[in-house]
């Protein structure tokens, strides 16, 4: 059960992020008022000192775009995934690299210390430091699929599509048809590596665990919030039937692109991976004694389901946690999932079109 203190903390983190956004990003770098929108994500460092909490935004990112597979480059000079959550994590890694360089150069770091013993030369996170991850909207993919309540009247929220017709465009229809007719590929390459069709090897939800929305939590709903992310080619696929059966849940998904499909996993899937392996990535792991996990995931005021967020970010993998045989220091992180009462002004559902004839579009600059 969410307590008043949870709301207070979520609001404090949100205020910290929104204040940093307003202060550090000029108006030229923000969406055009009443015409454009974007998504925001950030990492907030919390330091505990004498019973007080000191908050500082150490990484921030905005963005809604993802490169289609036809525009990918073999030269490593193109960013495939520019969703806000991914951009914020990249910025956070830069912050961690800077703090590590301070430690190894004998300077004071806000975050890390070297161990007192000489058993190893890897950095340790200070005991009074923890990190929270903020998102202005639910992450695309499984976390964005949940029942609509009667008061939900939004037409689109970020990458979440609501009340859209059950038919898809011609390109999507052709891709769905090919997926149904062609043999399931044994390997599928994404920007996160090679995925194999063996669910046991992937340690991802088994096919039987990927189900359509027939759970009791959906029984009273007539429709659901929808995500633009598509199911990966192997495993169960969305039926696109009207109402609550439009999507299946627990599925691994690929982000939507501008035209052709992408090869980037959804933010829900990427964040779920962080909850097992930490957010630091392979290279930084060589310099850290333990992985870095986020203490909380905080969502701004928007359509949101804590059950769907828990399912997507950790719950769908809980039964397989023990079989993963993670290295020492790694574990299944169970972060707090909180929602703030504050909203992000540049979210799509906060953009007021008034009498403008043109549609509100994703910001083209961020």
N, C-alpha and C positions, 0 to 999 in steps of 0.2 A: 504494500500500500504506500502511495506517495504521501509524504508528510509535508507540513508547511515549510520545514527547513529545506526540503528538497526543492520546492518552488523558489525559495529565497536564494539558494545557491545557484540554481539554473538561471535565474534572472541576473544575478551578479556576473556570471560568466558571459551571458548574452550582452549585458551592458558594456562589459570590457571589450568584447569583440566589435560591437557596433560603434563604440566610441573610437576604436582604432581605425575602423573602416572610414568613418567620417573625417578623421583627422589626417590620415596618411594617404588617402586616395583623393586626387583632385576631381572636380566635377567633370573634367574632360575625360577622365578615365572611367566614369560611371555611366550607366545606361541613361539615354535621353529621357527626360521626364515625360511620362504619359505615353511613350512610344516603345520603349524597350524594357527588358527585365534581365536579371541574371540570378545566379545562385551564389551563395557565400559559404565558405567553410573556414575554420580556423583552429589553431591549437593554442590553448591557454595554459600557461605554467602557473601552478599554485604552490606557494611556499608557506609552510606553517612555521610561525615564530611566536612564542609566548602566547599561545592560544589564539593568535590572529591569523587570518588568511590573507596573503598578499597575492593578487592576481595580475598577470601580465600576458598580453597577447604576443606570442613569439613567432607565429607563422599565420599567414592569411592567404586565401586564394579565392578567386571568382572564376566562373566559366560554366558553359553548358555544352561545349562542342567535343566531338570525337571524330577522328579521321577514318574515313572508309578504307577498306582494304585496298582499293585500287589506287589510293593516294599515299600508301605507305612507302617509305624509303628504305633501301638496304644500306644507306650510308650513315644512318644514325643521326640525321640532321633534321628530323621531323618529330614533333611531339604527337604521339598517337592519341593520347587521352588527356583532354583539358577540362574535365569536369572539376568543379570547385574542390571536391574532397581530395582528388588526386593532386591538384596544384598545391593545396594547403600542406599535404603530406610531403611533397617535394621541398617546399619552403622550410618545413620543420627539419628535414634532413640537413639542409644547409645550416640551420641554426645549431644542430647537434655537432656537425663537423667543426664549426667555429669554436664551440665550447670545448671540444676534445683537443683542438689545436692549442687552446690556452693552457690546458692541463699539461700537455707534453712539453710546452715551452716554459713551464714553471710559473705560470701566472694563475690568478684566481679565476675560477669558473663558477657561474651561478648554479651549475647543474651537476658537475662531475668532480670526483676526487680520485686520486690514485690510492691503492690499498696501502695500509701501514706496513704489512709484511711484503717481502719480495717474492712471494710464491708465484705471482703473475704480474704483468705490467698492463693490465686492462683497466679501463676506467669504471668506477662504480658510481651509480646514481646516488646523490645525497639523500639521506633518510627523510628529510623534510620537504622533498620536491616530488610533485606528481603532475601529470598532464591530463587535461580534459580536451575532448574533441567536439567542436561545435559545428552544426550544420543548419542552414537556414530553412531546409526542407528535408523530407525523408529521402534517403539515398535511393537512387534508381535501382530497379531490380526487385527482389523478393520483399524487401521492407516496405515497398510502396504499394503492395497488394493487400487491401483490407476492406472490410465492408463500408459502404457509404451509409451515413445516417440521413434521415429525412431533411435535416437542415443544411446538408452539404450541397452547395449550389455552384461550386467552382467549375469552370469549363476546362481549365488546364492549370496544373501546378508544377512548375519545373518540367521535369521529364514525365510527370504523371499525367496520363490522359484520362479524362472523366467524361462519361456520357457520350463517347464517340461512337459512331455507327459500328456494327459488328463486321462490316466488310472492310477489307484492307485495300491498299492501292495496288496497281497492277504489278509493280516490282515485287512487293511483298508476297502477292499471290503466287507469282512465278517461283520465288524462293521457297515458299512453303510447299508448293507442288513438287519441286525438285527434292526437297528434304524427304517428302513422303515416298517418292518413287525410287530414289537412289538408295543403294545399300548404305548402311551406317558406316561412316569412315572409322577406321581403327584409331587414327590419330587426327587431332584437330589443333592446329597451331594458333595460339593467341599471343598477345603481347606479354603475357605472364609465363609463357613457356609452352610445352607440348602437353595437351590433355589427351589421355587415352580413353577408349570407350569402356574399359573395365572399371566399373564403379568401385570395386574393391581396391584396386590399385590407386585410384584417385583419392580414396578416402572421402569422397563426396557422397551425398545422399543416394542410396540405392534407388533403382527405378520404382520399386514398390512404395518408396517413401515420398515420391513425387506424385502428389495427388491433386485432384481438382477440389474446388472449394465446397466441400460437403460437410465440413466440420460444424459442430453445434454453434460455434461463434458466428457463423454466417447464416444461420437458419432464418433469422428474421430480416435479413437484408434482401433488397431487391436488385442491388447493383453493387459494384466494387470500384475502388480507385484502381486505375490501370497504369502500367508502366510501359514505356516504349521499348524497353529491353526485351530481346527475343531469346527464347530457349536455345541452348547450344544444340548443335545438330544431332548429338546422340541423346538417348533418353526420351522421356515423354515430352510432348509438344502441346502448346496452347491450342484449344479448340476454336477460340474466337466466337463461341456461341454467345448470344445475348445474355445479359444479366451476370449472375455471380459465377457462372462457369466459363467466362471469357478467358480467364487465366488458370493455370495450375500453380500450386504453391510448392515451395521447397526446391524449385528447379534452379540450376545454374543458368545464368543469362548473359547475353552479349549486348553491349550498349548499342542504342540506335545511332545511325550515322546520317550525314546529309547526303542522301542518295543511296549508295550501296551500303551493305552491312559492314560493321566494324569487326575487328578481332580483339577488342578490349572487353574484359569481363566487367560486369556491372559493379557499381560501387558497393552494393550489398555484399557481393561475393568477395571483393577486395578487402573490405573491412572485416568480414568474417575470417579471412586469412590472417589479418593483423592480430585477431584475438587468439590465434594459436602460435604464430611465429614472431609476434611483435611487429612494430611498424618500422624498425630501423633498416631492414634490408640486409642482404648478404655481406656487402663490403663493410658496413659499419659494425657488423657482428664481430669482426676480427678485433675491434678496439674496445668492445664492451664486455664486461664480465657476465652480464645478464641482458636479455632482451628488454625492450621498453614497451610496456603496454599502457593503453589509455585507461585512466581510472573511471571516466564517465563519457558517455555520448549524450550530448545535449542538443535537442531539436528546438528550433524557434517555434513560435505560435503559428501553426498551420495544421491542415488535416493530418492526423497522426494516430497511430495505434501502437501502444507499447507492446501488445501481444505480437503484432506483426514484426516489430523491430527486434524483439527478443528472438522470435523464430528465425529471422533472416540472419542476424548477426552472430548467433551462437546456438540457439535451440535445435536447429535442424542437424547439427553435428554432434550433439551431446552424446548420443548413443555410441558414436565411434571414437570418442575422445581417448578411451583407454587403449584402443587398438592402434593408435598412431605411433606409439613408442617415441615420443618426443625426446630430444636430448636433455641432459641435465640443465635446469634453469628455465626450461620452457614448460608451459602448461596451458590449459584452456582458460583464458581470461574471462571472467564474468563481470563486466563493467556495469555500473549503474546506467540505466537508460532513463533520462529525464526530459521533460518538456518545459520550456520557458513560457511565461505569459506574454513575452515581448515578441514582436514580429520584425522581420527585415523589410524595410521600406521598398527595396528594389526587387522583391519577389514578384512573380507575375500576378498573383492574386491581389497584390497591393497596388498594382499599377492601375490608375484610373484613366480610362480612355475618354471619358466624357462624350463629346459629340464628334470626336475624331473618326474619320471614315476608315483609316487604315487599321490593320490588326496590330496588336502589341506583339513584338518580335523579340527573340533573344538578342542581347547586345552583341554587336559585331566586333567590338574592340577588346572584350574581356571574356 
